[in-house]
């Protein structure tokens, strides 16, 4: 996979984080840059670890010869992962879960552990898909850290200035990007 395809997928899954951070940013009275830096670090490390572990798991499946001889199976699994993650984001956009609006003095950390853990599960699945597609691990790890830091900051400030009204657009945009990536995998790799 080339870097544009990688970026497409990583932006797609990162828009989920953007939407979550937008909701959190809409609640704070003032954004403390120290807290924001720590939250960026926490979520970026979590995403990095999840993507790495997912990639390693896919490698273990290949080592155990579950799909080594049939690259087709790996590409189909990767495409299914991207399509399912896109469906999940659409479901989140349709549900449009209520945000309990109350003023917070700072971002805090406790509420980010759950968000990091949940998004980490989906990033783990993305790492598995990248592993099946035999993507350059170092490139995607660097990209996920940079993207995660960017979406955490942008989501927080977007929520702080505009509220959480754009989260549905972020979910739909992420779903569309993941579906495009899924179709790309099907047409480019599975049909070969």
CORZI-V325097 format. One record per backbone hydrogen bond with DSSP energy under -1.0 kcal/mol. NH is the residue of the N-H (numbers start at 0). CO is the residue of the C=O. If there is no record, write none. Layout:
# CORZI-V325097
nh: {NH	NH}
co: {CO	CO}
This chain:
# CORZI-V325097
nh: {5	6	7	8	9	10	11	12	13	14	17	18	19	20	21	22	23	24	25	26	28	35	36	37	38	39	40	41	42	43	44	45	46	47	48	49	50	51	52	53	54	55	56	57	58	59	60	61	62	63	64	65	73	74	75	76	77	78	79	80	81	82	83	84	85	86	87	88	89	90	91	92	93	94	95	100	103	111	114	115	116	117	118	119	120	121	122	123	124	125	126	127	128	129	130	131	132	133	134	139	140	141	142	143	144	145	146	147	148	149	150	151	152	153	154	155	156	157	158	159	160	161	162	166	169	170	171	172	173	174	175	176	177	178	179	180	181	182	183	184	185	186	187	188	189	190}
co: {1	2	3	4	5	6	7	8	9	10	13	14	15	16	17	18	19	20	21	23	103	31	32	33	34	35	36	37	38	39	40	41	42	43	44	45	46	47	48	49	50	51	52	53	54	55	56	57	58	59	61	60	69	70	71	72	73	74	75	76	77	78	79	80	81	82	83	84	85	86	87	88	89	90	91	98	26	108	110	111	112	113	114	115	116	117	118	119	120	121	122	123	124	125	126	127	128	130	129	135	136	137	138	139	140	141	142	143	144	145	146	147	148	149	150	151	152	153	154	155	156	157	158	163	165	166	167	168	169	170	171	172	173	174	175	176	177	178	179	180	181	182	183	184	184	185}
